[in-house]
Amino acid sequence: MRGPLVVLGDTLLDRDVEGLVNRLCPDSPVPVLDETVSLDRPGGAGLAAVFAAAQGAEVALVTAVADDAGGARLGTLLAAAGVRLYALPLAGATPEKIRLRARGRVLLRHDRGGGSAGAPGQPSDAVLRLIADASAVLVSDYGRGVAGHPALRAALAATRAPVVWDPHPRGPAAVPGVHLATPNEPEARELAKTPPGGSRLAVASRSAHALRRRWQARAVAVTLGGDGALLSHAGATPLVVPAPPAEGDTCGAGDRFASTATLALARGALVSEAVQEAVAEASAYVAGGGVATALPAPVRAVAPAV
């Protein structure tokens, strides 16, 4: 690979709070969670970057970070994972997603920050050179503005590196000519405005074909959860890539899929080979316990800020 793998997109601070529920609140009929442990991790594009670095790649993350405690925490976690951070200024607070869990089940998700954030600031010349010299680029869009920045989009359109676009319904269209777009099934239907009717695979195929034509993408892989992925690329017949059986927490599986496919393309794999590798890796990730066990040890070892 000639340069680092670049992940570009929106990063959040994710926090899992695990605990025990043995009683109800005396003044309201709601469960009381007695916290036993909490784990902070980069979310969104940051999680995709951590996954890629854990697979041995040199990874640079281009994202918007606020000047607050959450942003500082993200910087510490990314550094522990071996990810080089190229931060764009971000007005407002760092977005956080907090999941309250007991016995492996999510009881409540609490979101905060990010609501008043403005557009990400202007990228530096170093960031634009980074994209130009990348071995591959993963755009991990979470609908918060980084993927829509005009200067970044111009750099993505001009790079000779393979570009993988993981879209979000609130985000912009992929830049023309991306090697691979990786929407999940609901995202593909919403983005393509696919009318209902026909089998699940038929709907996914119509969605993928419509997005490939609209975005001028070389290929679109619609991920189908436990059923694998459907790849629409050159030729009239889509390729269905089945997944081995896997049960567990699927949080982060889409990021795992996209980062694995990007790494494969950086090594020179065909798109079909990259999708097959990504399906196998995402299934193994879910079966192995998901994000709770997939984070590299240095990230798990970073104690929460007090």
Buried (B, 14 or more C-beta within 10 A) or exposed (E): BEBBBBBBBBBBBBBBBBBEBEEEEEEEEEBEBEEEEBBBBBBBBBBBBBBBBBBEBBBBBBBBBBBBEBBBBBBBBBBBBBBBBBBBBBEBBBBBBBBBBBEEEEBEEEEEBBEEBEBBEEBBEEBBEBBBBBBBBBBBBBBBBBBBBEBBBEBBEEBEBBBBBBBBEEBBBBBEEBBBBBBBBEBBBBBBEBEEEEEEBEBBBBBBBBBBEBBEBBBBBBBBBBBBBBBBBEEEEBBBBEBEEBEBBBBBBBBBBBBBBBBBBBBEBEBBBBBBBBBBBBBBBBBEEBBBEBBBEBBBEBEEEE
